[in-house]
Amino acid sequence: MSSLIDDGRRPQAAASLRIGLIAPPVLPLPPTGYAGTERVIASLAIGLHERGHRVTVFAAGDSDLPCEVVPVVPRALWPLGLRGNLTNYLDLSIAHAWQHQDRFDIFHSHVDTAGFAMARHARTPVVSTLHSRLDVGGIVDLIDAHPDIPLIAISESQRRWNPDADWVATIHHGLDLSASPYSATAGDYLLLVGRLTREKGIAEAIEVARRTGHRLVIAAKAHERDEQAMFEELVRPAVAEGVVDWRGEVAGAERDDLMAGALATLMLGAWPEPFGLVAVESMATGTPVIARRAGAYPEVIEHGMTGYLVDDLDEAVLAVGRVDRLERGVVAARARDRFSLERMTTRYEEAFRTVLERGRITAMPHLLPSTPRLPDRRPAAEPTAVAG
């Protein structure tokens, strides 16, 4: 495999790259349960590898990918029971990558702001995809303090508070959706997939189920203390009431079958979701999504075609009553086209080459076209009178 050359020649478009992906070591790649970020990283690693790039992933040592994995920790942290603030382990991912930087043409960081210092000071270019909300915890100010590092957003909504940052691209997530099941016939239950936090609209989904008379299947992660508290406060009483069918965390074929068999998937949290991967997975099976008009959902869901965007619970109830007007074949086809792994991989290849071309020009300013010096056409100065 060839890598980018550094002698001033422009690399051919099809040239392979040596790419280092930096991942949080919290789950093995690919993950088996609820894990949006990790699923995207694993999918991208596979997509780039299959296109002939030399891909190395800095991740948990129990990852199972077709490309090289540099173990940041021997085993993923979350399955070992580690919870809470794991910032030091993100720093460890960066430290491992830094030690190997001369092996790569470019690094692609997925550890949010933990990679900013490396992006500014490393010899090898670093582009960072940001996966979380950027409007809390001082992240907007941190981005403003790093206007010189290249960033990739996962939605236009996510990047709107930092208009002056160096956004190389906005790249919506993509997955290999070819094996997703499809059902042309809707089921009679509503579905919620994710984790038990208020921002995911758990209480709102339960209320919509009550008001519409449809059973709500919840397939969600409930490991953290606050997630368990929400289960006791909201979910357990709704189970006893017969409104909720609790499944816990599910993955793989079980999750996909639940999506394909639902009437609609509910995503009613009022917080600004940076993307919303569950919406894509649901729509790929033909099941429409009813989501709050917040965050990136208006970019992901096409109102009246692949789902409905609502502003409150009354509209959510109305949407449930009209969801059978949507053609499930159209829902699936639109999702599989707009959010394919092929599209995402191509967009990232383009972003990597943009960053590398910038660095090539910066490192070799003599290659820039020179600006010819124009003759000075100002009128000659009038002679100055000398007092005698």
LINCORJO-V541621 format. One record per residue. N is the residue number from 1. RES is the residue in three letters. OMEGA is omega in degrees with one decimal (none if undefined). NEAR is the number of other ideal C-beta (glycine too) atoms within 12 Angstrom. Layout:
n,res,omega,near
N,RES,OMEGA,NEAR
N,RES,OMEGA,NEAR
//
This chain:
n,res,omega,near
1,MET,176.6,17
2,SER,175.8,16
3,SER,-179.4,23
4,LEU,-180.0,32
5,ILE,-172.6,16
6,ASP,-177.6,18
7,ASP,176.5,11
8,GLY,177.5,15
9,ARG,178.7,13
10,ARG,179.8,17
11,PRO,176.0,24
12,GLN,-175.7,13
13,ALA,-175.7,16
14,ALA,-177.0,13
15,ALA,177.8,23
16,SER,-178.7,25
17,LEU,170.9,40
18,ARG,-169.6,32
19,ILE,174.1,45
20,GLY,176.9,44
21,LEU,-178.4,51
22,ILE,-173.7,48
23,ALA,170.9,54
24,PRO,-177.4,44
25,PRO,-173.6,44
26,VAL,-179.8,39
27,LEU,172.7,36
28,PRO,178.0,34
29,LEU,-6.1,39
30,PRO,179.7,33
31,PRO,179.8,35
32,THR,-177.2,25
33,GLY,-178.1,29
34,TYR,-179.2,35
35,ALA,-177.7,33
36,GLY,-177.5,34
37,THR,-176.6,32
38,GLU,177.3,37
39,ARG,179.8,37
40,VAL,-180.0,40
41,ILE,179.9,47
42,ALA,179.6,38
43,SER,-179.9,40
44,LEU,178.0,47
45,ALA,179.9,41
46,ILE,-179.5,30
47,GLY,179.2,33
48,LEU,178.5,39
49,HIS,-178.2,28
50,GLU,177.2,19
51,ARG,174.3,27
52,GLY,176.3,20
53,HIS,177.8,37
54,ARG,-170.8,26
55,VAL,172.8,43
56,THR,-179.6,35
57,VAL,174.4,46
58,PHE,-169.5,47
59,ALA,175.8,46
60,ALA,-174.6,39
61,GLY,178.8,23
62,ASP,174.1,25
63,SER,-177.1,36
64,ASP,-177.7,20
65,LEU,-179.7,33
66,PRO,179.6,19
67,CYS,-179.3,31
68,GLU,173.7,24
69,VAL,172.0,33
70,VAL,-175.5,31
71,PRO,172.6,24
72,VAL,171.8,41
73,VAL,-177.9,32
74,PRO,-178.3,16
75,ARG,-178.4,20
76,ALA,-169.2,33
77,LEU,-175.8,31
78,TRP,177.7,29
79,PRO,177.0,22
80,LEU,178.4,19
81,GLY,178.9,12
82,LEU,-177.7,21
83,ARG,176.2,18
84,GLY,-175.6,15
85,ASN,-178.9,13
86,LEU,-176.9,25
87,THR,-178.3,18
88,ASN,179.0,19
89,TYR,172.4,31
90,LEU,175.8,36
91,ASP,178.3,26
92,LEU,175.6,28
93,SER,179.1,39
94,ILE,-179.1,37
95,ALA,177.7,25
96,HIS,-179.8,32
97,ALA,-178.9,42
98,TRP,-179.3,30
99,GLN,-175.6,20
100,HIS,-165.6,25
101,GLN,-177.6,26
102,ASP,177.6,16
103,ARG,-167.3,24
104,PHE,170.3,37
105,ASP,-177.1,38
106,ILE,171.6,45
107,PHE,175.0,45
108,HIS,-175.0,47
109,SER,175.8,44
110,HIS,-178.1,44
111,VAL,177.1,42
112,ASP,-171.6,35
113,THR,-179.9,36
114,ALA,-178.4,36
115,GLY,-173.6,42
116,PHE,-178.6,32
117,ALA,177.9,23
118,MET,179.9,36
119,ALA,-179.4,42
120,ARG,-167.6,21
121,HIS,-176.2,17
122,ALA,176.4,29
123,ARG,-179.4,21
124,THR,179.3,35
125,PRO,178.3,40
126,VAL,172.5,43
127,VAL,-173.7,44
128,SER,168.4,46
129,THR,-178.7,44
130,LEU,-172.8,43
131,HIS,-172.3,39
132,SER,171.6,31
133,ARG,-179.3,30
134,LEU,-173.3,34
135,ASP,-178.8,22
136,VAL,173.3,16
137,GLY,177.9,15
138,GLY,-176.7,14
139,ILE,179.2,28
140,VAL,179.8,23
141,ASP,178.8,17
142,LEU,176.8,28
143,ILE,177.9,34
144,ASP,179.9,21
145,ALA,179.4,18
146,HIS,-177.4,27
147,PRO,-173.7,19
148,ASP,-177.4,19
149,ILE,-177.5,33
150,PRO,-176.9,37
151,LEU,173.2,39
152,ILE,176.7,39
153,ALA,177.6,38
154,ILE,172.9,42
155,SER,174.9,35
156,GLU,178.9,24
157,SER,-176.7,27
158,GLN,-171.3,38
159,ARG,-167.1,34
160,ARG,-178.9,23
161,TRP,179.1,25
162,ASN,-175.3,26
163,PRO,-176.6,15
164,ASP,178.0,16
165,ALA,-178.7,31
166,ASP,179.6,29
167,TRP,177.5,31
168,VAL,-177.5,32
169,ALA,163.8,29
170,THR,-176.0,27
171,ILE,175.9,36
172,HIS,179.3,35
173,HIS,173.8,48
174,GLY,179.1,35
175,LEU,170.1,37
176,ASP,-175.2,28
177,LEU,-175.3,34
178,SER,-178.3,16
179,ALA,180.0,16
180,SER,177.0,31
181,PRO,177.6,26
182,TYR,176.4,28
183,SER,177.4,25
184,ALA,-177.6,19
185,THR,-179.9,16
186,ALA,172.8,31
187,GLY,-177.4,27
188,ASP,-178.5,21
189,TYR,172.3,31
190,LEU,-174.1,47
191,LEU,171.4,46
192,LEU,-179.3,52
193,VAL,176.5,44
194,GLY,178.2,38
195,ARG,-175.6,31
196,LEU,172.8,39
197,THR,-177.1,27
198,ARG,-177.4,21
199,GLU,179.4,28
200,LYS,173.6,40
201,GLY,-177.8,44
202,ILE,-178.3,38
203,ALA,-179.2,30
204,GLU,179.7,35
205,ALA,178.4,46
206,ILE,-179.9,40
207,GLU,177.2,28
208,VAL,177.8,43
209,ALA,178.6,41
210,ARG,-173.0,25
211,ARG,-178.6,22
212,THR,-179.3,29
213,GLY,177.7,17
214,HIS,175.0,35
215,ARG,177.7,29
216,LEU,173.9,44
217,VAL,177.8,38
218,ILE,175.0,42
219,ALA,-168.8,41
220,ALA,176.2,40
221,LYS,178.2,35
222,ALA,-178.3,30
223,HIS,-177.3,25
224,GLU,-177.4,21
225,ARG,-179.1,14
226,ASP,176.7,22
227,GLU,178.1,28
228,GLN,178.0,21
229,ALA,178.1,18
230,MET,177.1,31
231,PHE,-178.8,29
232,GLU,-175.2,18
233,GLU,-171.8,18
234,LEU,-169.7,36
235,VAL,-177.2,35
236,ARG,176.6,20
237,PRO,179.4,18
238,ALA,174.5,30
239,VAL,179.5,22
240,ALA,-179.8,12
241,GLU,-177.8,18
242,GLY,-179.3,16
243,VAL,-174.2,30
244,VAL,170.2,36
245,ASP,-174.2,29
246,TRP,179.5,30
247,ARG,-175.1,26
248,GLY,-179.0,27
249,GLU,178.3,29
250,VAL,-176.4,26
251,ALA,171.2,25
252,GLY,-174.4,22
253,ALA,-179.5,15
254,GLU,178.6,20
255,ARG,-178.2,39
256,ASP,179.0,29
257,ASP,175.9,25
258,LEU,179.5,36
259,MET,-176.9,46
260,ALA,-176.2,32
261,GLY,-175.3,31
262,ALA,171.0,45
263,LEU,178.4,39
264,ALA,173.1,49
265,THR,-178.0,54
266,LEU,176.3,51
267,MET,-166.4,48
268,LEU,177.2,46
269,GLY,-176.7,32
270,ALA,-177.4,24
271,TRP,-178.1,25
272,PRO,179.1,28
273,GLU,-178.8,39
274,PRO,176.1,38
275,PHE,-179.0,42
276,GLY,-175.4,44
277,LEU,179.3,42
278,VAL,178.8,46
279,ALA,179.3,50
280,VAL,-178.5,49
281,GLU,178.3,47
282,SER,-178.0,49
283,MET,179.8,46
284,ALA,177.1,43
285,THR,-177.4,42
286,GLY,-177.4,39
287,THR,-179.6,49
288,PRO,-179.8,45
289,VAL,172.6,50
290,ILE,-171.9,47
291,ALA,173.0,46
292,ARG,177.7,36
293,ARG,-175.9,28
294,ALA,175.8,30
295,GLY,-175.2,35
296,ALA,-175.7,37
297,TYR,177.2,42
298,PRO,175.9,27
299,GLU,-173.6,34
300,VAL,-174.6,42
301,ILE,177.8,43
302,GLU,-173.4,26
303,HIS,179.5,23
304,GLY,178.5,20
305,MET,179.9,24
306,THR,179.7,41
307,GLY,178.8,46
308,TYR,173.8,38
309,LEU,-173.4,32
310,VAL,-179.1,37
311,ASP,177.9,21
312,ASP,-176.3,19
313,LEU,178.4,26
314,ASP,178.5,17
315,GLU,177.4,23
316,ALA,177.5,39
317,VAL,177.2,28
318,LEU,-178.5,20
319,ALA,177.9,39
320,VAL,-179.9,40
321,GLY,-177.4,21
322,ARG,-173.6,21
323,VAL,179.6,37
324,ASP,176.2,20
325,ARG,-178.6,19
326,LEU,-179.8,31
327,GLU,-174.1,20
328,ARG,176.0,35
329,GLY,177.7,23
330,VAL,178.7,22
331,VAL,-178.3,43
332,ALA,-177.1,33
333,ALA,180.0,24
334,ARG,-178.5,29
335,ALA,-176.5,42
336,ARG,177.4,29
337,ASP,-173.2,22
338,ARG,-173.2,29
339,PHE,-180.0,40
340,SER,175.2,26
341,LEU,-179.1,35
342,GLU,179.5,25
343,ARG,-178.8,26
344,MET,-178.9,38
345,THR,178.3,32
346,THR,-179.9,21
347,ARG,178.7,30
348,TYR,174.6,41
349,GLU,179.2,34
350,GLU,180.0,21
351,ALA,178.9,34
352,PHE,-177.3,45
353,ARG,174.8,32
354,THR,179.8,24
355,VAL,-179.0,36
356,LEU,178.4,36
357,GLU,175.8,24
358,ARG,-178.8,21
359,GLY,178.8,26
360,ARG,-178.8,26
361,ILE,-179.8,17
362,THR,-177.7,16
363,ALA,-176.5,19
364,MET,-175.5,17
365,PRO,179.3,12
366,HIS,178.7,11
367,LEU,-179.9,16
368,LEU,177.7,12
369,PRO,-178.7,8
370,SER,177.8,8
371,THR,-178.2,6
372,PRO,-180.0,6
373,ARG,-178.3,6
374,LEU,177.7,7
375,PRO,179.7,6
376,ASP,-177.4,8
377,ARG,178.3,6
378,ARG,178.9,7
379,PRO,179.9,6
380,ALA,-178.7,7
381,ALA,176.9,7
382,GLU,177.0,6
383,PRO,-179.0,6
384,THR,179.1,6
385,ALA,179.6,6
386,VAL,-178.9,5
387,ALA,179.9,4
388,GLY,none,3
//
